[in-house]
Amino acid sequence: MLLFILKMMRLKIIHNNLISVIFCCSISITSAAQITNNYSGDKNIRHLHIERSFIYVPDTSWFYNHHASITYFKNKFIAIWSDGIKDEDKPGQRVVFATSTDFFQWSKPNVLAEPSIYKNDTLNVLTAAGFHQFNDTLVAYFGEYSPYKANTHLYAKISIDAEHWSNAIDMHISVNPNHGPEKIKNGRLIISGNFTFPYTDDYRGLSGWKMSSFYADSLYKEDNPATFYAPAEKNNLPPLCEGSFYQTDDNIIHMLLRVTGTGWKGKLWLTESNDNGTHWSFPTETNFTDNDSKFHFGRLPDKRFYYVGIPDTLHHYARTPLVISLSDDGKSFNKNYIIADEPYTLKKEGLWKGGEYGYPHTMIHDGYMYVIITRQKEAIEILRFKLDELNN
C-alpha cells in the first residue's frame, strides 16, 4: 500500500524537493557491501604487457596538466586535457588537445578553448570534460567557473575533422563534469559529475540537459570542485565527488563515488538509479577500496565489467599502482591486474601537484584498451594493452 501511495504522489508532485528525496531514498537496489574489489596489494598480482607513449611533457611553460580524456575519431586518436600555468585550477587554465595517427607520435597541444575574463585582468578557469560522438561529428566538452569556483557553466564545441572547431555552445547546466557523456541502454546520455548526473535524450548531447542528483534541489545551485562539501555536511555524508558508472543487465545504473579530504576512509560510495538516471538512491559505503582519486568504470566486449583506478589504501594519495579490476556480475571485482607502477620525475612543483597515475580515462578500440592518465598532474601519458591480456 505504501509503495502504491508513493507512486501516486510521484505522479502528482514529481518536482517537489521533499518527494524527490523520498524517491531518492526508496530506490536503493544493491547492498553496497556487495560491491567489492577484493584488492589486497599482493605483490604477486600480474603486470599486464603494455605499450605507452607520452602525449605531452612540459618544457618551459604550462606545467599543470590534468583531467585528460581520449577518443578515436576518423582514423586518429584525440586527447583533451586541462592546461594550467603552474598550479591546479587557477585563473587562466585553458583546455587543449593533441592528435595522433599511430599512438606513438603526437602533435603539439592545440588550444581548444581559452577562459573568459572574470574581472579586469583576471581570467576564469576551464576544465576539460571529455568527448561524445554522433554521426560524423565530434563533440568536446569543457566546464568554466570563476576563480572563486562560482558561476559554473558547461560548454561544448563540435568538429568534423578534430582540427577545426565551432564556437562554444552553452549546454545550459551548471556542472563541471568528471567524465564526458556516456550512453546507457535506452540511448540516454548521462554525465558523471561530482554529485549531479545530468542527462539528455538528445543523441547529439547538445541540448535538453536536465540536472539530477541524490541531493534535494534546494541544497545546491551548481556542481564544481568546491560545491560538494556543503550538501554532504547537511546530509551527514563525507565529501562525495567525481563519480563514474556502469549499467547492469537489469537496467540498474551503479554510480560509484570518490570520498576525498578528511572524510576519506579508503572506500568508494555507491548511489544507484533504476529509472535511467532520473532519480538516485541515498549514497552508502561499499567495500571497494580507493586511494582518493578519480577512476573509470566500463564494460568489455565480452560483457565483463571493469574498473581502472588506484585501489591501494596503504599509501594515501600516492596514486600507484594503476590497476584494472574485472567483474562477471558487476558486484565482485575480484580479478586484478597491474597496468603500470613506474615513477615519474616531477619537473616543477605546483599547488596540489602529485600522484603517479592521476585521473584515468579509458577507451576500448580495435582489440585494445587505452588508458590516458596524468603523471603527477604535469605530464599526459597514454597506455594500451590487448584485451586478450585479460583472459590469462
Backbone torsions as a table, in degrees:
resi	resn	phi	psi	omega
1	MET	NA	-43.3	179.6
2	LEU	-61.3	-41.8	179.3
3	LEU	-61.8	-40.0	179.2
4	PHE	-63.8	-43.8	-179.7
5	ILE	-62.6	-43.5	-180.0
6	LEU	-62.6	-39.7	178.6
7	LYS	-62.8	-41.7	179.1
8	MET	-66.0	-40.0	177.8
9	MET	-63.8	-36.8	-180.0
10	ARG	-62.3	-40.5	-179.9
11	LEU	-64.1	-35.7	-174.3
12	LYS	-86.7	-33.7	-169.8
13	ILE	-130.9	44.0	-170.6
14	ILE	-61.6	-27.1	-176.1
15	HIS	-94.4	-1.9	179.4
16	ASN	-72.6	133.0	-175.7
17	ASN	-60.1	-42.1	-177.9
18	LEU	-62.5	-43.5	179.7
19	ILE	-65.7	-36.7	177.9
20	SER	-59.6	-42.5	179.7
21	VAL	-64.0	-42.5	179.1
22	ILE	-58.0	-46.8	-178.6
23	PHE	-69.2	-37.9	177.1
24	CYS	-54.5	-45.0	-175.1
25	CYS	-79.6	-11.1	-174.0
26	SER	-98.7	-0.9	-174.1
27	ILE	-110.4	17.8	176.7
28	SER	-65.0	124.6	-171.9
29	ILE	-109.9	-42.3	-175.7
30	THR	-106.1	137.6	171.3
31	SER	-67.6	120.7	-176.3
32	ALA	-58.8	-28.0	-179.6
33	ALA	-63.9	-19.9	179.9
34	GLN	-77.1	-19.6	-179.0
35	ILE	-83.4	108.4	-175.3
36	THR	-144.1	156.7	176.6
37	ASN	-115.1	-4.8	176.7
38	ASN	50.8	38.5	-178.4
39	TYR	-94.8	126.3	-177.5
40	SER	-115.5	-5.0	-176.7
41	GLY	75.8	18.7	179.8
42	ASP	-57.2	126.9	-179.5
43	LYS	-67.0	-11.9	-179.8
44	ASN	-87.6	0.4	176.5
45	ILE	-60.7	132.8	-173.5
46	ARG	-71.0	137.4	172.0
47	HIS	-84.8	134.2	175.3
48	LEU	-76.9	152.4	173.3
49	HIS	-83.0	115.6	-173.8
50	ILE	-123.4	160.8	166.5
51	GLU	-114.1	150.6	-176.4
52	ARG	-146.4	153.6	-178.8
53	SER	-152.2	134.6	173.9
54	PHE	-81.8	123.9	177.5
55	ILE	-80.2	-40.2	-178.4
56	TYR	-153.2	129.9	171.0
57	VAL	-128.7	118.9	-176.3
58	PRO	-65.8	151.8	-178.8
59	ASP	-114.1	-64.8	-175.6
60	THR	-121.4	-6.5	-177.7
61	SER	-160.2	172.3	179.1
62	TRP	51.7	67.5	-172.1
63	PHE	-91.8	-5.8	176.9
64	TYR	-105.8	122.3	-178.3
65	ASN	-141.9	127.0	-169.9
66	HIS	-160.1	177.6	175.1
67	HIS	57.3	50.5	-175.3
68	ALA	-85.7	147.7	172.1
69	SER	-138.1	157.7	-176.9
70	ILE	-132.9	145.0	172.3
71	THR	-148.2	170.3	177.5
72	TYR	-126.6	125.1	-171.7
73	PHE	-146.4	121.7	176.9
74	LYS	50.2	54.7	172.5
75	ASN	69.9	24.3	173.2
76	LYS	-152.3	154.0	176.2
77	PHE	-84.2	141.1	175.8
78	ILE	-129.2	125.4	176.7
79	ALA	-112.2	143.9	178.2
80	ILE	-131.7	144.0	177.6
81	TRP	-160.5	166.7	175.0
82	SER	-83.1	139.6	-173.0
83	ASP	-132.4	111.5	-177.7
84	GLY	-117.9	164.7	-176.1
85	ILE	-66.7	-50.1	-178.6
86	LYS	-152.3	-39.8	-173.1
87	ASP	-110.3	160.6	-177.3
88	GLU	-70.7	130.6	170.2
89	ASP	51.2	48.4	177.7
90	LYS	-106.0	160.8	-179.1
91	PRO	-51.2	137.4	-179.6
92	GLY	97.2	-10.0	178.6
93	GLN	-60.3	131.7	-174.8
94	ARG	-119.9	-177.2	176.5
95	VAL	-123.0	131.2	-178.8
96	VAL	-126.7	166.8	176.5
97	PHE	-143.2	158.3	176.1
98	ALA	-140.6	156.1	-177.1
99	THR	-129.2	159.1	177.8
100	SER	-153.8	145.7	175.5
101	THR	-101.5	-11.5	-174.2
102	ASP	-131.5	5.4	179.8
103	PHE	81.7	-31.1	-173.3
104	PHE	-95.1	-38.9	-178.4
105	GLN	-104.4	123.7	-175.8
106	TRP	-119.2	146.3	176.8
107	SER	-68.0	164.3	170.8
108	LYS	-66.9	152.0	178.8
109	PRO	-60.3	135.7	174.3
110	ASN	-112.9	142.1	-178.2
111	VAL	-75.5	122.3	173.9
112	LEU	-87.6	-42.7	-176.9
113	ALA	-151.6	139.1	174.4
114	GLU	-106.8	145.8	179.6
115	PRO	-71.1	150.4	175.2
116	SER	-79.9	172.8	-178.4
117	ILE	-83.6	131.1	176.6
118	TYR	-82.2	-63.4	175.1
119	LYS	-147.8	133.7	177.1
120	ASN	52.0	-109.5	-177.9
121	ASP	-107.2	14.1	178.7
122	THR	-97.1	133.9	-177.1
123	LEU	-98.8	157.9	171.1
124	ASN	-76.1	-174.4	-177.4
125	VAL	-121.9	132.6	176.1
126	LEU	-109.9	148.6	176.7
127	THR	-133.7	128.0	176.6
128	ALA	-63.9	140.6	-172.9
129	ALA	-136.2	26.9	169.1
130	GLY	87.9	-172.4	-172.1
131	PHE	-126.6	164.5	167.0
132	HIS	-150.4	147.8	178.6
133	GLN	-124.8	141.9	170.2
134	PHE	-145.9	140.1	-177.2
135	ASN	48.9	-122.1	178.4
136	ASP	-108.6	31.8	-174.4
137	THR	-123.8	136.9	175.5
138	LEU	-106.6	133.9	177.9
139	VAL	-114.2	129.6	174.9
140	ALA	-116.0	133.2	-175.6
141	TYR	-110.7	150.1	173.0
142	PHE	-153.3	144.7	177.3
143	GLY	-98.3	154.4	175.8
144	GLU	-137.0	138.9	172.8
145	TYR	-149.5	168.9	-176.1
146	SER	-76.1	168.7	175.7
147	PRO	-58.6	-18.1	178.7
148	TYR	-101.7	18.1	178.2
149	LYS	53.4	57.7	176.4
150	ALA	-141.3	172.0	178.6
151	ASN	57.8	50.5	-175.8
152	THR	-76.4	136.4	176.7
153	HIS	-138.1	147.7	171.6
154	LEU	-109.3	130.5	-179.9
155	TYR	-123.6	163.6	175.3
156	ALA	-141.2	152.6	169.6
157	LYS	-127.6	147.4	-179.2
158	ILE	-118.1	154.5	-178.5
159	SER	-151.4	151.5	174.0
160	ILE	-108.7	-0.4	-179.7
161	ASP	-139.3	2.2	-178.6
162	ALA	59.9	23.2	175.1
163	GLU	-126.3	-45.2	-179.8
164	HIS	-107.6	132.7	-171.2
165	TRP	-124.7	151.8	177.8
166	SER	-72.4	174.5	167.9
167	ASN	-68.2	162.0	-179.0
168	ALA	-65.7	137.0	178.4
169	ILE	-111.6	124.2	-179.0
170	ASP	-75.6	124.9	178.0
171	MET	-83.9	-7.9	175.7
172	HIS	60.7	36.3	170.9
173	ILE	-136.1	145.6	-175.2
174	SER	-96.8	68.4	-178.1
175	VAL	-138.1	142.9	173.7
176	ASN	-111.3	99.6	-166.8
177	PRO	-66.8	155.3	170.9
178	ASN	-87.7	-44.8	174.3
179	HIS	-130.8	155.7	176.4
180	GLY	-68.6	175.3	-178.1
181	PRO	-58.8	138.6	175.0
182	GLU	-128.3	140.7	-173.8
183	LYS	-87.5	134.4	173.0
184	ILE	-97.7	-177.1	-168.9
185	LYS	-63.8	-33.0	-178.2
186	ASN	-86.5	5.9	177.7
187	GLY	95.1	-11.6	179.1
188	ARG	-64.7	145.0	175.3
189	LEU	-101.1	136.0	179.2
190	ILE	-128.1	133.8	175.3
191	ILE	-99.2	133.1	173.1
192	SER	-87.9	111.7	175.0
193	GLY	-101.1	-152.1	174.1
194	ASN	-80.1	-59.0	177.0
195	PHE	-131.3	0.6	174.2
196	THR	-115.3	147.7	-176.3
197	PHE	-133.5	75.6	-177.8
198	PRO	-58.0	148.5	179.4
199	TYR	-138.1	156.1	175.0
200	THR	-148.4	151.0	174.2
201	ASP	-101.7	8.5	171.5
202	ASP	-80.0	111.8	-174.5
203	TYR	-61.8	-19.0	178.9
204	ARG	-78.5	-20.6	-176.8
205	GLY	71.7	26.0	-174.2
206	LEU	-115.1	-7.4	-178.1
207	SER	-155.9	172.2	173.9
208	GLY	71.6	17.9	-178.7
209	TRP	-69.7	135.5	177.8
210	LYS	-124.9	137.4	179.9
211	MET	-76.6	147.8	178.7
212	SER	-150.8	144.3	-177.4
213	SER	-161.4	163.5	170.8
214	PHE	-84.7	-5.6	173.2
215	TYR	-94.2	152.4	173.7
216	ALA	-65.2	146.5	-178.4
217	ASP	-55.0	-33.5	-175.9
218	SER	-69.2	-11.1	-175.6
219	LEU	-91.5	-5.0	-178.9
220	TYR	-154.5	155.5	174.2
221	LYS	-117.2	-24.1	-179.5
222	GLU	-154.3	165.1	-176.4
223	ASP	-127.8	106.9	175.9
224	ASN	-147.0	-177.0	-173.7
225	PRO	-63.6	-4.1	179.2
226	ALA	-114.2	-10.8	-169.1
227	THR	-95.7	-1.1	-176.5
228	PHE	-87.5	-8.2	-177.7
229	TYR	-74.8	-47.8	-174.1
230	ALA	-62.8	-50.5	179.8
231	PRO	-65.5	-29.5	177.2
232	ALA	-64.9	-45.1	-179.7
233	GLU	-62.5	-40.2	-179.3
234	LYS	-67.8	-23.1	178.6
235	ASN	-102.7	10.9	179.8
236	ASN	57.6	41.4	178.4
237	LEU	-116.5	156.4	171.2
238	PRO	-71.2	166.1	178.2
239	PRO	-64.0	108.6	-178.8
240	LEU	-101.5	135.5	-175.6
241	CYS	-159.5	172.2	168.5
242	GLU	48.0	68.2	-178.7
243	GLY	-80.5	163.0	170.7
244	SER	-150.5	143.0	-171.5
245	PHE	-131.0	164.5	168.9
246	TYR	-143.7	156.6	-178.3
247	GLN	-117.7	128.1	179.2
248	THR	-88.9	172.4	-173.2
249	ASP	-66.7	-15.7	175.7
250	ASP	-85.4	9.7	178.0
251	ASN	74.7	3.1	177.5
252	ILE	-76.0	133.4	176.4
253	ILE	-97.2	126.1	-179.2
254	HIS	-108.8	110.6	180.0
255	MET	-103.9	114.6	176.7
256	LEU	-92.3	145.4	-173.4
257	LEU	-127.8	140.4	174.5
258	ARG	-78.8	144.3	168.1
259	VAL	-110.3	132.1	-174.8
260	THR	-127.5	172.0	175.9
261	GLY	65.6	-146.5	-176.9
262	THR	-68.1	-15.0	179.1
263	GLY	-81.6	-7.8	-175.0
264	TRP	-66.5	127.7	175.8
265	LYS	-129.2	13.2	174.3
266	GLY	88.5	14.7	-178.8
267	LYS	-134.5	147.1	170.9
268	LEU	-79.4	157.3	175.2
269	TRP	-112.5	162.7	-172.7
270	LEU	-128.8	134.1	164.7
271	THR	-130.2	147.9	-173.9
272	GLU	-133.1	158.5	175.7
273	SER	-135.4	135.9	174.6
274	ASN	-114.3	14.5	177.5
275	ASP	-130.1	42.1	174.3
276	ASN	62.5	34.0	173.2
277	GLY	88.0	9.3	178.9
278	THR	-76.5	-40.5	178.4
279	HIS	-130.8	154.9	-176.4
280	TRP	-133.2	146.0	179.2
281	SER	-74.0	160.1	176.2
282	PHE	-66.8	131.1	-173.5
283	PRO	-65.7	145.6	175.5
284	THR	-137.9	157.2	-176.2
285	GLU	-77.9	139.5	177.3
286	THR	-101.1	-177.3	172.2
287	ASN	-104.5	24.4	-179.8
288	PHE	-94.9	115.4	-174.4
289	THR	-74.8	153.4	-174.8
290	ASP	-155.3	144.4	-175.8
291	ASN	-92.6	4.2	-175.7
292	ASP	79.6	64.5	-179.2
293	SER	-156.9	165.5	172.7
294	LYS	-67.4	158.1	-178.9
295	PHE	-150.6	173.9	-179.7
296	HIS	-142.9	126.7	174.8
297	PHE	-101.9	155.6	176.8
298	GLY	-169.7	-167.7	-178.8
299	ARG	-135.9	135.1	179.8
300	LEU	-79.1	162.2	176.0
301	PRO	-57.9	-27.4	179.0
302	ASP	-84.8	8.6	174.5
303	LYS	82.1	-0.4	172.2
304	ARG	-72.6	150.0	177.4
305	PHE	-92.3	151.3	179.1
306	TYR	-138.3	155.5	172.5
307	TYR	-126.8	135.7	171.1
308	VAL	-123.0	121.5	-178.2
309	GLY	-178.6	-156.8	-177.2
310	ILE	-120.2	97.2	-176.4
311	PRO	-86.8	-7.0	-177.7
312	ASP	-64.5	135.6	179.1
313	THR	-117.4	-0.5	-178.3
314	LEU	-80.2	-25.6	-176.5
315	HIS	-126.4	79.5	-173.4
316	HIS	-53.9	126.7	174.6
317	TYR	73.9	3.7	176.8
318	ALA	-68.8	-28.4	177.3
319	ARG	56.9	50.4	173.1
320	THR	-159.8	146.4	-2.2
321	PRO	-79.3	161.9	173.2
322	LEU	-83.1	124.5	-169.4
323	VAL	-126.4	146.0	166.2
324	ILE	-112.3	132.2	179.2
325	SER	-120.7	136.8	-173.8
326	LEU	-116.0	149.7	-179.9
327	SER	-141.5	138.8	174.5
328	ASP	-82.7	-30.2	-171.9
329	ASP	-115.2	-0.1	-178.0
330	GLY	78.9	9.4	178.6
331	LYS	-121.0	-57.7	-177.8
332	SER	-96.9	105.4	177.3
333	PHE	-92.6	74.8	-166.0
334	ASN	-100.1	5.3	175.4
335	LYS	-115.8	113.9	-173.8
336	ASN	-117.0	139.2	176.7
337	TYR	-134.9	143.0	175.4
338	ILE	-87.6	124.0	176.5
339	ILE	-83.3	-47.1	-178.6
340	ALA	-160.4	151.2	176.9
341	ASP	-149.9	14.2	179.9
342	GLU	-75.4	144.0	-178.5
343	PRO	-80.2	160.9	176.0
344	TYR	-123.3	140.2	179.8
345	THR	-93.0	116.5	-178.3
346	LEU	-67.8	137.8	-179.9
347	LYS	-90.2	-38.5	-175.9
348	LYS	-144.9	127.0	178.4
349	GLU	-64.9	152.4	177.4
350	GLY	-163.0	166.6	-177.9
351	LEU	-61.6	123.8	178.3
352	TRP	63.8	14.4	177.0
353	LYS	-76.7	139.1	-179.1
354	GLY	153.4	177.2	-179.5
355	GLY	89.2	115.6	-173.7
356	GLU	-62.0	-45.7	-176.5
357	TYR	-128.8	91.7	-173.3
358	GLY	-99.6	138.6	166.3
359	TYR	54.2	62.3	-179.9
360	PRO	-68.9	145.0	169.1
361	HIS	-131.1	141.2	-173.0
362	THR	-118.0	159.2	174.1
363	MET	-150.2	140.2	174.5
364	ILE	-107.8	126.5	-177.9
365	HIS	-152.8	125.5	170.3
366	ASP	52.9	46.7	175.1
367	GLY	83.4	4.5	179.6
368	TYR	-122.3	153.3	162.2
369	MET	-103.3	131.9	176.8
370	TYR	-108.4	136.2	178.8
371	VAL	-129.2	116.7	176.1
372	ILE	-100.3	136.1	-176.1
373	ILE	-143.8	164.0	173.8
374	THR	-98.9	135.2	174.3
375	ARG	-100.1	105.1	-178.2
376	GLN	52.3	34.3	179.3
377	LYS	56.4	30.8	-179.2
378	GLU	-127.5	-49.9	-179.4
379	ALA	-109.1	155.1	176.8
380	ILE	-112.8	124.0	-178.1
381	GLU	-126.1	150.7	174.6
382	ILE	-124.5	137.8	180.0
383	LEU	-120.7	154.5	172.9
384	ARG	-150.4	154.3	174.8
385	PHE	-150.6	155.4	179.8
386	LYS	-73.4	139.6	179.7
387	LEU	-61.7	-24.8	176.9
388	ASP	-59.7	-24.4	178.5
389	GLU	-60.2	-25.8	-175.6
390	LEU	-86.7	2.4	179.5
391	ASN	-100.4	-3.7	-176.8
392	ASN	-83.3	NA	NA
